[in-house]
Amino acid sequence: MDAQNVKIFEFDGFRLDTDKQTLWYNDEIVPLQPRTVKLLAVFVSRNGDLLSKDSLLEQVWGETFVEESNLSHNIYLLRKALGSNGKEYIQTVPRRGYCFSANVTGIVEHQEITIERSYFSETIIEETINDTSDQSSVIVVHPEVPSTHLNRLNKRSIGICAGIASLVVIAVAVWLSWASPQKNSRFNEIRSLAVIPFDHQGGSDETIPIRLTDSLITGLRMNDEISVRPVSSMLAYIRGDRNPIDIGRDLLVDAVIDGRLQQEGDKLRLNVQLILIKTNETIWSGQFDGNAEDLLSLQDKVVNTFITDNGLTDVMFAKNKTRANPTSNSRAYEEYLKGRYFFARRNGHDLLTAEKHFRNSIELDQNFAEPKVGLANILAFRQFERKEAEELAREAMRLAPDLAEPHATIAFIMSYHDWNWKAAEAEFLQAIYLDPRDSLIRQWYANNLMIQGRYVEAEAQFIRSLELDPTSAAITTDLAELYFYQRRYDRALEKAKAALALQRDAVNADSFVNKIIGLQYREERKQDPTIEVPKEVKKILAAIEISRLPLDRLDRSSLTYGSELMRHLNYNLWHENSEEVFQILDLMADMNHFMLPIITHDPYMDMVRDDPRFQLIRKKVNLGS
């Protein structure tokens, strides 16, 4: 039996389930990203072995090129997650690599298997393994085979076996190079891709081309070798100008898949082509026939042929294949896609429009999980609709257990409504495991990390989210917000303006531009009280003055109570009225105000940050001791 067959490992109160990619300590989940869990799995399965950096990079990242710093960072995160003994578990061997050392037990079918340690000689310069120990290599011992049998192998036998193994490896490699499909050499130039909604000729069902586009995106984005733009970015191109080169440049991709769908009755013919943007060359094309009643089969043909012809690996597509055709009701699907488009814009009026389309979709098909989680996402942003949001997300999870987004919605609710940051993080990591290429999930996870004050990790997640969807004004705005809280005002202003360039009515981005300029104005005003008030500051003052009733006259049962408190808070922060600020913060804490945790990071709060009452507020939202 080999350690690779062991799926559960235990050591010193930790329990690692490699199938679920989850680490527990006692009965609590330890939040870790999937790549870090994979690194730990390599370590525990090779307990006591000296593992070189190259070996770890190959086993954890495969053929994906990454910098050595990625390994160092993940080892840092792993040591941190393993607590005070992290450095003892993962020992650095100078100029050699790393060694994991613990009393590890593997469990297979209720049988315990000891995974023994190796002990390295202290004379590291000689690069030898201490032969005086009987435990000179990692051994997974069969329960029915005494370990002494394994120790009878002498060095000559090991040498012969190693030689035979080398020949087998070479033979397999040669066979694979002959048998595997050759990669389209031009495909090496592609790291990002967009699928343009197909031009539809004939047929009355206008949802067919976008359904095909959506299912192709779902299939192709499961492949780790390319970044595929989400369908929400593509809906603007259903009609109008179809110049694929211009669309590709708008979406910042290396290539686009464009095509024409011809329909005659139920018969479909799809002609598709892969176009390189920088050279305007078609480097792959195909023609596929199918039936309007069985779009899933047609989609499978296109995706599988594309993967095979271009030499890609079909690693993750099978996992989400069942969601490629989640409803047979074309009207429900059309309403759902419209909802996704408006939700991606994130403005108040757009969210109301998205809500209408999601509710229409649910009414047309009660078993369609995706619009339920879409509606849950909208309701989760509202102060008093937490219960319905969670019920919808749980129902979506029941209808589609492998769907990632409901986990992210539950995590969002745990973050902003329950202030349970660690439980939310575990749910986010589960969502990322189910769909590592969902930009929204990573965006929300980054917000969770940002609120916890883990700015470096948050920035990495925001950047990854933007890599998956670089034209998202919402993600760009959130990154501006992070830089604002880090007091990196130039970067924050740059990103906020970039978000406005992507979407002119990105309200939150406009707000951050005004707040940054407002801070700069306040500092300049201290030096020169006669300085002219910038137009951005006038916007701030106008916004906080509108309908500002006295606090004691606010109706606490009103749906606008929370927004009125925010207006009062901003007014008093601007005028530096610290006592009134604490009065409002207490009221917000009493009502579990949705925005309370995040505003504790606001630079405008610096005026009260050293006050002991501020630490009490942070403690109420589980962000400080």
C-alpha positions in Angstrom: 0.0 0.0 0.0 1.4 3.5 -0.9 0.8 6.8 0.9 -0.9 8.0 -2.3 -3.8 5.7 -1.5 -4.3 7.3 1.9 -6.9 10.0 1.9 -7.0 11.0 5.5 -4.0 11.9 7.6 -3.9 12.7 11.3 -1.1 14.3 13.5 -1.2 16.1 16.8 -4.9 17.0 16.7 -4.9 17.9 13.0 -6.9 15.9 10.5 -6.3 16.4 6.7 -8.9 15.0 4.3 -7.2 15.2 0.9 -10.4 14.3 -1.0 -12.4 17.2 0.5 -9.2 19.4 0.5 -10.0 20.3 4.1 -7.9 20.6 7.3 -9.4 20.3 10.7 -7.9 21.0 14.1 -9.9 19.1 16.6 -13.5 19.8 15.4 -12.8 23.2 13.7 -12.0 23.8 10.1 -8.6 25.5 9.5 -9.1 28.0 6.6 -6.6 27.2 3.8 -6.6 27.8 0.1 -6.7 24.6 -2.0 -3.1 25.0 -3.2 -1.9 25.2 0.4 -3.9 22.1 1.3 -2.3 20.3 -1.6 1.1 21.3 -0.4 0.3 20.0 3.1 -0.9 16.7 1.5 2.5 16.3 -0.2 4.3 17.0 3.0 2.4 14.5 5.2 2.4 11.8 2.6 6.2 12.1 2.4 6.6 12.6 6.2 10.3 12.7 7.0 11.5 12.9 3.4 13.8 15.7 2.3 11.8 17.4 -0.5 13.6 19.8 -2.8 11.9 23.1 -3.9 11.8 21.8 -7.5 10.0 18.6 -6.4 7.4 20.6 -4.4 6.8 23.0 -7.2 6.3 20.1 -9.6 4.0 18.1 -7.3 1.9 21.1 -6.2 1.8 23.3 -9.3 2.4 20.6 -12.0 3.5 22.1 -15.4 2.2 25.6 -14.5 5.1 28.0 -14.3 5.2 29.8 -11.0 7.9 31.8 -9.2 9.7 30.1 -6.3 8.2 32.9 -4.1 4.8 31.2 -4.5 6.2 28.1 -2.7 7.8 30.2 0.1 4.5 32.1 0.6 2.4 29.0 0.8 4.9 27.4 3.3 4.6 30.6 5.3 0.8 30.3 5.3 0.9 26.6 6.2 3.3 27.2 9.1 1.0 30.0 10.3 -2.1 27.7 10.0 -0.3 24.9 12.0 0.2 27.2 14.9 3.2 27.6 17.2 4.7 24.3 16.1 4.5 25.3 12.4 8.2 25.7 12.0 8.9 22.4 13.8 6.6 20.5 11.5 8.0 22.1 8.3 11.8 22.3 8.7 14.0 24.2 6.3 17.1 22.4 5.2 19.5 25.0 3.9 20.2 24.8 0.2 18.3 21.5 0.1 14.6 22.1 0.6 12.1 21.2 3.3 11.3 18.3 5.5 8.0 17.6 7.3 8.3 15.9 10.6 5.4 14.7 12.8 3.8 11.5 14.1 1.5 11.0 11.1 -1.2 8.4 10.9 -3.0 7.6 7.6 -6.5 6.1 7.6 -7.7 3.9 4.8 -11.0 2.0 5.1 -10.9 2.3 8.9 -7.4 0.9 9.2 -4.7 3.0 10.7 -1.4 3.1 8.9 1.7 4.7 10.5 3.6 7.0 8.2 7.0 6.9 9.8 9.6 9.7 10.0 13.0 9.9 8.5 15.8 11.4 10.5 18.4 13.5 8.7 22.0 13.7 9.7 22.9 17.0 11.3 25.9 17.2 8.9 23.9 18.8 6.2 27.0 19.8 4.1 27.6 16.1 3.4 24.1 15.8 2.1 23.7 12.2 3.5 20.9 10.5 5.3 21.7 9.0 8.7 21.8 5.2 8.0 21.9 4.3 11.8 18.2 4.6 12.1 15.8 1.9 11.0 13.5 4.6 9.8 15.6 5.9 6.9 12.8 6.5 4.5 9.1 7.2 4.5 7.2 3.9 4.8 3.5 3.3 4.7 3.2 0.0 6.5 0.5 -2.5 5.6 -1.3 -3.6 8.8 -0.8 -7.2 7.7 2.9 -6.9 6.7 5.6 -6.4 9.5 7.8 -3.4 8.8 10.9 -5.6 9.3 10.1 -7.3 5.9 10.6 -3.9 4.3 13.9 -3.4 5.9 15.3 -6.6 4.3 15.8 -4.8 1.0 19.5 -4.3 0.6 21.1 -1.5 -1.4 21.8 -3.7 -4.4 18.1 -4.6 -4.7 17.1 -1.0 -4.3 19.5 0.0 -7.1 18.1 -2.7 -9.5 14.6 -1.6 -8.7 15.5 2.0 -9.3 17.0 1.2 -12.6 13.9 -0.8 -13.8 11.7 2.0 -12.6 13.7 4.6 -14.6 13.3 2.5 -17.7 9.6 2.2 -17.1 9.2 6.0 -16.6 11.1 6.7 -19.8 9.0 4.2 -21.7 5.8 5.7 -20.4 7.0 9.2 -21.3 7.8 8.1 -24.8 4.4 6.5 -25.2 2.6 9.5 -23.9 4.4 11.8 -26.3 3.4 9.6 -29.1 -0.2 8.9 -28.0 -1.2 12.3 -26.6 -2.7 14.9 -28.9 -0.2 17.5 -30.0 -0.9 21.0 -28.8 -1.7 23.7 -31.4 1.6 25.6 -31.3 -0.2 28.9 -31.9 -2.3 28.2 -28.8 0.8 28.9 -26.7 0.2 32.6 -27.5 -3.2 32.5 -25.7 -3.6 33.1 -22.0 -7.0 34.7 -22.0 -10.1 34.0 -24.1 -13.6 35.3 -24.7 -16.6 33.5 -26.3 -18.6 36.0 -28.3 -22.4 35.3 -28.4 -23.0 33.6 -31.7 -24.7 35.3 -34.6 -28.0 33.5 -34.9 -29.7 33.0 -38.3 -33.1 31.4 -38.5 -35.2 30.0 -35.6 -37.4 31.9 -33.2 -35.7 31.0 -29.9 -33.3 33.9 -29.4 -31.9 32.3 -26.2 -30.2 29.4 -28.1 -27.0 31.3 -29.1 -26.5 32.8 -25.6 -27.3 29.4 -24.0 -24.6 27.9 -26.1 -22.2 30.7 -25.3 -22.8 30.4 -21.6 -22.3 26.6 -21.6 -19.1 26.9 -23.7 -17.8 29.4 -21.2 -18.8 27.1 -18.3 -16.9 24.2 -20.0 -13.8 26.1 -21.1 -13.2 28.1 -17.9 -12.9 24.9 -16.0 -9.6 24.4 -17.7 -6.6 25.8 -15.7 -4.6 26.6 -18.8 -6.6 29.6 -20.0 -8.6 32.4 -18.5 -12.1 32.7 -20.0 -14.2 35.9 -19.6 -17.5 35.3 -17.7 -20.8 35.4 -19.5 -21.8 38.6 -17.7 -19.0 40.4 -19.6 -20.4 39.0 -22.9 -24.1 39.9 -22.7 -23.5 43.4 -24.0 -22.3 41.9 -27.3 -25.5 39.9 -28.1 -26.5 42.5 -30.7 -24.8 45.4 -32.4 -21.2 45.6 -33.7 -19.8 42.1 -34.1 -16.2 43.0 -35.0 -14.4 40.3 -33.1 -11.1 42.1 -33.0 -12.6 45.2 -31.4 -14.5 43.1 -28.9 -11.3 41.2 -28.0 -9.5 44.5 -27.4 -12.4 45.8 -25.3 -12.2 42.6 -23.1 -8.4 42.6 -22.9 -8.1 39.0 -24.2 -5.5 37.3 -26.5 -8.2 35.5 -28.6 -11.9 35.2 -29.2 -14.1 32.4 -30.2 -16.6 33.7 -32.7 -19.2 31.9 -34.8 -22.4 31.7 -36.7 -25.4 29.5 -35.7 -27.7 28.5 -38.5 -31.1 27.0 -37.6 -33.7 25.2 -39.7 -36.5 23.9 -37.6 -34.8 21.9 -34.8 -31.6 21.3 -36.8 -28.6 23.4 -35.8 -25.3 24.0 -37.6 -22.6 25.9 -35.7 -19.5 27.3 -37.4 -16.9 28.5 -35.0 -13.4 30.0 -35.3 -10.6 30.9 -32.8 -9.1 34.3 -33.7 -5.9 35.7 -32.4 -6.4 39.4 -31.6 -2.9 40.8 -32.2 -2.6 39.3 -35.7 -6.3 38.9 -36.7 -5.5 35.3 -37.6 -7.9 32.3 -37.5 -5.9 29.5 -35.8 -8.6 27.0 -35.4 -12.1 26.4 -36.7 -14.8 23.8 -36.7 -18.3 22.9 -37.9 -20.8 21.1 -35.6 -24.3 19.8 -36.2 -26.8 19.3 -33.5 -30.5 19.6 -32.4 -32.2 22.5 -30.7 -33.8 20.0 -28.2 -30.3 18.7 -27.1 -28.0 21.7 -26.8 -25.9 19.9 -24.2 -24.7 17.4 -26.8 -23.8 20.1 -29.2 -21.9 22.0 -26.5 -20.1 18.8 -25.5 -19.0 18.3 -29.1 -17.6 21.9 -29.4 -15.8 21.9 -26.1 -14.3 18.4 -26.4 -13.1 19.0 -30.0 -11.6 22.4 -29.0 -9.8 20.8 -26.1 -8.5 17.9 -28.2 -7.5 19.8 -31.3 -5.6 22.4 -29.2 -3.9 19.8 -27.0 -5.5 21.0 -23.7 -6.1 18.9 -20.7 -9.8 18.2 -19.8 -9.1 18.3 -16.1 -12.1 19.9 -14.6 -14.8 20.1 -17.2 -16.5 16.8 -16.2 -17.0 18.2 -12.7 -19.3 20.9 -13.9 -20.8 19.3 -16.9 -24.1 18.6 -15.3 -24.6 22.4 -14.8 -24.1 23.2 -18.5 -27.8 22.8 -19.2 -29.4 23.6 -15.8 -33.0 24.2 -17.1 -35.0 23.1 -20.0 -37.2 26.2 -19.8 -35.8 28.7 -22.4 -37.7 31.7 -21.0 -36.4 30.9 -17.4 -32.9 30.8 -18.8 -33.3 34.1 -20.7 -34.6 35.8 -17.5 -31.7 34.4 -15.5 -29.1 35.6 -18.0 -30.6 39.1 -18.0 -30.5 39.0 -14.2 -26.8 38.2 -14.3 -26.0 41.0 -16.7 -27.7 43.7 -14.5 -26.3 42.2 -11.2 -22.7 42.5 -12.6 -23.2 46.3 -12.8 -23.9 46.5 -9.1 -25.7 49.9 -9.1 -28.9 50.4 -7.1 -31.3 50.6 -10.1 -29.5 47.8 -11.9 -29.8 45.5 -8.8 -33.6 46.2 -8.8 -33.8 45.2 -12.4 -31.7 42.1 -11.8 -34.0 41.1 -8.9 -37.0 41.3 -11.2 -35.4 39.0 -13.8 -34.3 36.5 -11.2 -37.7 36.3 -9.6 -39.3 35.9 -13.1 -36.9 33.0 -13.8 -37.7 31.3 -10.5 -41.4 31.6 -11.2 -40.9 29.9 -14.5 -38.8 27.0 -13.1 -38.8 26.3 -9.4 -36.0 23.7 -9.7 -33.6 26.1 -11.5 -30.9 26.7 -8.8 -28.9 29.5 -10.5 -31.5 32.3 -10.3 -32.2 31.4 -6.7 -28.6 32.1 -5.8 -28.6 35.2 -8.0 -31.6 36.6 -6.1 -29.9 35.5 -2.8 -26.9 37.6 -3.7 -29.0 40.7 -4.2 -30.9 40.2 -0.9 -27.7 39.5 1.0 -26.7 43.2 0.4 -29.8 44.4 2.2 -30.0 45.0 6.0 -33.3 43.3 6.7 -33.5 40.5 4.1 -30.9 38.2 5.5 -33.3 35.3 6.2 -34.7 35.1 2.7 -31.2 35.4 1.2 -30.0 32.4 3.3 -33.1 30.3 2.5 -32.6 30.8 -1.2 -28.9 30.0 -1.1 -29.5 26.8 0.9 -32.3 25.8 -1.5 -29.9 26.4 -4.5 -27.3 24.3 -2.6 -29.8 21.5 -2.3 -30.8 21.6 -5.9 -27.2 21.7 -7.2 -24.8 20.3 -4.5 -21.7 21.0 -6.7 -22.6 24.6 -7.5 -20.0 26.9 -5.9 -21.8 30.2 -5.7 -24.3 29.3 -3.0 -21.4 28.6 -0.7 -20.0 32.1 -1.4 -23.4 33.6 -0.7 -23.6 31.9 2.7 -20.1 33.1 3.4 -21.1 36.6 2.4 -24.0 36.5 4.9 -21.8 35.1 7.6 -19.4 38.0 7.0 -21.6 41.0 6.8 -24.6 39.9 8.8 -23.2 37.5 11.4 -19.7 38.9 11.7 -18.4 35.3 11.8 -15.2 35.8 9.8 -13.6 32.4 10.3 -16.7 30.3 9.5 -17.2 32.6 6.4 -13.7 32.1 5.3 -14.0 28.3 5.4 -17.2 28.6 3.3 -15.4 30.8 0.8 -12.6 28.3 0.5 -15.1 25.5 -0.2 -16.6 27.7 -3.0 -13.2 28.3 -4.5 -12.5 24.6 -4.4 -15.7 23.9 -6.3 -15.0 26.7 -8.8 -11.5 28.3 -8.6 -12.2 30.5 -11.7 -15.2 32.3 -10.5 -14.3 36.0 -10.2 -17.2 37.0 -8.0 -16.3 34.3 -5.4 -12.7 35.6 -5.2 -13.9 39.2 -5.0 -16.1 38.5 -2.0 -13.4 36.4 -0.4 -11.0 39.3 -0.8 -13.5 41.6 0.9 -13.7 39.1 3.8 -9.9 39.2 4.1 -9.8 43.0 3.8 -12.3 43.5 6.7 -10.2 41.2 8.8 -7.2 43.5 8.1 -5.4 40.9 6.1 -4.6 43.4 3.3 -1.8 41.5 1.5 -3.9 38.4 1.1 -6.9 40.5 0.1 -4.9 42.3 -2.6 -3.8 38.9 -4.0 -7.4 37.7 -4.2 -8.6 41.0 -5.8 -5.8 40.8 -8.4 -6.7 37.2 -9.2 -10.3 38.2 -9.5 -9.4 40.9 -11.9 -7.3 38.5 -13.9 -10.4 36.4 -14.4 -12.6 39.4 -15.2 -10.4 42.5 -16.0 -13.3 44.6 -17.3 -15.3 44.4 -14.1 -15.9 47.9 -12.6 -17.1 46.4 -9.4 -13.9 44.4 -8.7 -11.8 47.4 -9.7 -13.7 49.6 -7.3 -13.2 47.1 -4.5 -9.5 47.1 -5.1 -9.6 50.9 -5.0 -11.3 50.6 -1.6 -8.5 48.3 -0.3 -5.9 50.8 -1.3 -7.9 53.6 0.3 -7.9 51.7 3.6 -4.2 51.1 3.3 -3.7 54.8 2.9 -2.3 54.3 -0.6 -4.3 57.2 -1.9 -2.6 57.5 -5.3 -3.2 53.9 -6.1 -6.8 54.1 -4.8 -7.5 57.2 -7.0 -6.0 55.4 -10.0 -8.2 52.3 -9.5 -11.3 54.3 -8.8 -10.9 56.3 -12.0 -10.2 53.1 -13.9 -13.5 51.7 -12.6 -15.3 54.8 -13.8 -13.6 54.4 -17.2 -15.0 50.9 -17.4 -18.5 52.0 -16.2 -19.4 55.6 -16.1 -22.2 55.2 -13.5 -20.1 53.1 -11.1 -21.4 55.0 -8.0 -19.1 53.5 -5.4 -16.0 54.3 -7.5 -17.2 57.9 -7.8 -17.7 58.0 -4.0 -14.1 56.9 -3.4 -12.8 59.6 -5.8 -14.7 62.2 -3.8 -13.5 60.8 -0.4 -9.9 60.7 -1.4 -9.9 64.3 -2.8 -11.9 65.3 0.4 -9.1 63.9 2.6 -6.5 65.8 0.6 -8.5 69.0 0.8 -8.9 68.7 4.6 -5.1 68.5 5.0 -4.5 71.4 2.6 -7.2 73.5 4.4 -5.2 73.2 7.7 -2.4 75.0 6.0 -4.5 77.4 4.0 -8.1 78.0 5.3 -8.8 80.2 2.3 -8.3 77.3 -0.2 -11.1 76.9 -2.7 -13.5 73.9 -2.1 -13.1 71.4 -4.9 -16.2 70.2 -6.8 -15.7 66.6 -5.4 -15.8 68.0 -1.9 -19.0 69.9 -2.7 -20.5 66.5 -3.8 -19.6 65.0 -0.4 -21.2 67.9 1.5 -24.3 67.9 -0.6 -24.7 64.1 -0.1 -24.4 64.2 3.7 -26.8 67.2 4.0 -29.7 65.7 2.1 -32.7 65.0 4.3 -30.6 64.9 7.4 -33.1 64.6 10.3 -31.9 64.9 13.9 -31.0 61.5 15.3 -33.8 61.4 17.9 -36.3 61.9 15.1 -35.2 58.9 13.0 -37.8 56.1 12.7 -36.0 52.9 13.7 -38.6 50.8 12.0 -38.1 52.5 8.6 -36.2 50.7 5.9 -34.2 53.9 5.4 -33.0 54.0 9.0 -29.7 52.3 8.2 -28.9 54.7 5.3 -29.9 57.7 7.5 -27.4 56.6 10.2 -24.7 56.4 7.5 -25.5 59.9 6.4 -25.3 61.1 10.0 -22.0 59.3 10.5 -20.4 60.8 7.3 -21.5 64.3 8.3 -20.0 64.0 11.8 -16.8 62.4 10.5 -16.4 65.2 8.0 -16.9 67.8 10.8 -14.8 65.8 13.2 -17.5 65.5 15.9 -16.1 62.5 17.8 -18.9 62.2 20.5 -21.6 62.1 17.8 -19.6 59.6 15.9 -19.5 57.2 18.8 -23.2 57.7 19.4 -24.0 56.7 15.9 -21.5 53.7 15.9 -23.4 52.4 19.0 -26.7 52.7 17.2 -25.3 50.9 14.2 -23.9 48.1 16.5 -27.3 47.7 18.1 -29.0 47.0 14.8 -26.1 44.9 13.4 -25.6 47.4 10.6 -24.4 45.8 7.5 -21.6 48.4 6.9 -20.2 48.7 10.5 -17.3 46.2 10.1 -16.0 47.8 6.9 -16.2 51.4 8.0 -13.9 50.7 11.0 -11.1 50.7 8.3 -12.1 54.1 6.9 -9.2 56.7 7.1 -11.9 59.2 8.2 -12.1 57.2 11.4 -8.5 57.9 12.3 -9.7 60.8 14.5 -11.2 58.3 17.0 -9.1 55.3 16.3 -7.1 55.6 19.6 -10.1 56.0 21.7 -10.9 52.9 23.9 -14.5 53.1 22.7 -13.4 52.5 19.2 -11.8 49.2 20.2 -15.1 48.2 21.9 -16.8 48.8 18.6 -14.3 46.5 16.8 -14.8 43.9 19.5 -18.6 44.0 18.9 -18.0 43.1 15.2 -15.4 40.4 16.2 -12.5 42.3 14.7 -10.5 43.0 17.9 -9.9 41.9 21.4 
